[in-house]
Amino acid sequence: MTQPAVYVVSDSTGETAELVTRAALSQFGQTPKFIHRFHHVDSTEMLDEIVDLVAVNHGIIVHTIVLEDVRQALNEKAKAFGVPIIDLFGPLLEQLEATYKIKPLAEPGKVRSMDEAYFAKVAAIEFAVENDDGRNPRGILQADYVLIGISRTSKTPLSQYLALKGLKIANVPIVPEATIPEELFEIDPNKIIGLKISKQKLSHIRKERLMSIGMADAGLYASDARIDKELAFFKILTDKLDCFVLDVTNKAIEETANEILTHIGKIFDEKFE
């Protein structure tokens, strides 16, 4: 069987059109080596040459043009030249517009940009897991932002929540007896966010935690003396780092995360004023 010439036309990369075409052709036992791709076709001036080439080679056109004027012009020119054409997006866009009662954005490359955002989010989540609880000090240098705080200040869930926003977050527990990673002093202080909490709230949280694991009598972790020591050490460290400190007392994860995002936005704006 002679393979027909198939020409994929797109106002973006053409990857979607080619993928669908390959999937369809697989049902006929056809190999994909004959597919020719015209990408970033975003003006009607480019269409005559394309349609003429396809006609001369007795091919067919498969396209995913989302720009309405270009899509209509391509469909009309192909019909005038007698070239078979498959409009993958047109009928679907029209039906979705009628169903949802809104106009399509008509922005080429939206799928690709959405894919990139998705994979960036996945990478950020993986980064947060790999750099949780100070397990990878070198990750501090690669992070977009670093959360520091004593135990039970919601560092891990905050890291995961911010990762869903595409931010690479490392978090570091602050313990008086532990060595503070040198990397914290090597990065821009604006990248460090300290999480503080009231003594009363922290005492309550820690006591509840001990009870949940059957260690209600193991009081050092939740003792006033221990908490005072940790809070004082945290204050000295954050003053030395000269970093932003946010009070997380009685705040939901979402509320704290939004305050962090607002702070990040302000820092970004100040850099470009």
N, C-alpha and C positions, 0 to 999 in steps of 0.2 A: 504494500500500500504506500503510495507516494505521500510524504508528509506535506500538509499545507503550510504555507508561511503564515505565522501568527505574529502580529505586531501589537505589543502592549503599549498603550499611551496613557500617561498620567501627568497631572500638574504637580505631583510630588515625586517620590522616588520610583513609583511603579511596583513596589514590592508586593502590595496587596493584590493588584491585578495579576501579576505573574504567579503568585501563589495559588490563586483561585484557578487560573488557566491550567497550571500544572496539575492541580487536583482533578480538574475535569478531563484533561487529556489522558491521565492515568487510566481512566475507564475505557480507553480505546487502545491501550497498550502502546501509546506513543511516547517516544523519548522527548525530553524537553530542549534538545540542542537547537531547535529551529526558532525558538522564541527570540524576537528582537524587541528591545525596550526603548521607547522614547520617553524620557523623564523630564520633569519640570517644564511641561508644555503649558504655559500660563498666558498665552496670547493667541488670538486668532490668526496672526500673521504667520505663524509656524505651521498652520494646518494644510495649506495647499501642497506644500512639498511632501508632507507625510502621506497624505491621501493619494497623491500621484504615485509615489513610490510603491505603496501597497497595491494599488491598481495594476501597475506594470508587472508586479511579481505575483499577481493573482492570489493575494493574501486576504486575511481577515483582520479586523481590528477588535481588540478587547480593551476597554478603557474604564478608568475610574476618575474621570474629570469631575471635580466638584464645583468649579467656577461655571456658573450657569451659562454665561454668554459663550464661553469656549466649548462647553459641552454641546449646546444646541448647534453651534456652527460646525463642530466636528460631525455630529449626526447627520446634518443636512448635506455637507460636502461628500460624506461617504455614500449617502443615498444617491446623490447626483452622479457620482463616479461609478455607481453600481458595485460598491465595495461592501461586503457583508460586515456588519458592525454589531458588537455586543456592548451595550451600555450597562455596566454592572451597578453603578450607583444611582443613575437617574431615576428609574422607576421606584427604587427603594426610598430615595430622598423625598420624592413626590408623595409617596404613601405615608411616610412618617410625618411629613408636613401636614397632610390632611388629618392624620390621626391626632397629633399633638397640638395642632393649631398654632404652630410657631414656625418661623422661617429658619432654614438651616444656616449655619455660620458661613458656609462657603469658604472655608479656610483650608487650603491644601496642607497635607502633612499632619493633621490632627491626630491620626492613629499613631504615627511615629512619635510625636511629642508625648502622647499619653503613655506609650510603651516606655519611653525613656524615663518619664516621671515614675512609673511603676517600678522599674528596675532600680532606679536611684533610691526609692523607698525601701525596697528589699535589701539593698546593700547597706543602707543606714541601720536597718533592724539587725542585720548580721553583725555590723560594727558594734552596736550597743551591747549585744550578747557577748561578743569577744572581749569587750573592754569594760565589762561590768565589775564593780566592786574592786577596782584597782588591780585586776589580774594581769593586765598588760600595760605597764608604765609607758612603754614606747608609743602606745596608742594615743597617749595624751598629746603627743606632737602632731598626730594626724587628725585629731578630732576637730570638728567645727567648734564645739564648746565642751567644757568639762564641768561636771557637777561635783561639788565637794560638800561633805557634811558628816556629822557623827551618825552612829547607828540609829535607824528608825526615823530617818528624815525623808523617806520616799525617793531615794536616789534612783533605784532600779526602775520602778514604774514610771517615773518622770523621764528617764532615759528612753524607755520604750515608746512612751507617748510622743516625745519629740522626734523620735526616729520615724514615726508615722508621718511626720511633716517633712521628711527627707533630710533631717539634720543628723550628722554623725556625732553621737554623744558618748563620751567616756565618763565614768563616775568613779570617784575615789573616796573610800571611807577614811575619816579622820579619827585616829586613835592615838592618844598621848604616848603610848608605849611603842608605837610603830614608827618606822622611818618614813618621813614624808618624801614622796618621789621628787627627785631633782628636776624632773621635767616640768613640774608645776611652776618652777621659777624661771624656766626657759621660754615659756610661751607668753603671748600678749595677755596681760591681766584682764582685758576685756573679754577674753574667751573663758574666763573662770567665773562660775556662779556658785556662791556659797549658799547653803540651805541651813538656816537657823530655826530653832524651835524653842518655845518657852519651857522652862524647867518643869512646870506643873503638867503640861501636856505630855512631855517626854516621859516623865515618871509614870503617868497613867498608861501610856502605850507600852512601855517596857514591862510593867507589871502584868498587863493583859497578855503580852507575849509569853512571859514566863508561865503564867497560868495555863495557857493553851498547850504548852508542851510538858505540863506536869512538873514544873520546877518553881512553884510559887514560893518555896522557902529559900531558893537561891537568890538572896536579896542584893548582892553586891552590884549586879548589872543595873538594878533599878534604884539603888540607894541614892540619897541626896548627895552624899560625899562624892560618889562616882560621877553623877551627872554634873555636879558643880565643876569637877575637874575637867571633864570633857568639854563643857561649854566654855570654860575659861581658855582652854588650849585652842579651841576652834576660833575664838575671838582674837587671840594673839596671832594665829596663823593668817586669818583673813585680813587683819590689819597689815601684816607684813607683805602679803601678796597684793594688797591694795585692789581687791576685786569687789565686784558687786555682790551684795548679800541680800537674800530674800527671806523674809519670815514666812515659814510654811505652817505655822500654828493654826489649827482648825480650818485648814484649806483643803478642798478636794484637789485631786491630781490635775483635773482639767483647769481649775482656777489658777493653780500655781503655774502650769504650763503656759497658759495665756499671758500671765504676767511676765514670764521669761521671754516669750515671743515679742511682747511689747517692748521689753528692755532691749532685745536684740535689734528690733526695728529702729529704736532710737539711736543705738550705737552706729548702725549702718548709715542712718541719715546724717549723723554728725561727721562721719568720715567724708561725705561727699557734699557737705555744705560749701 
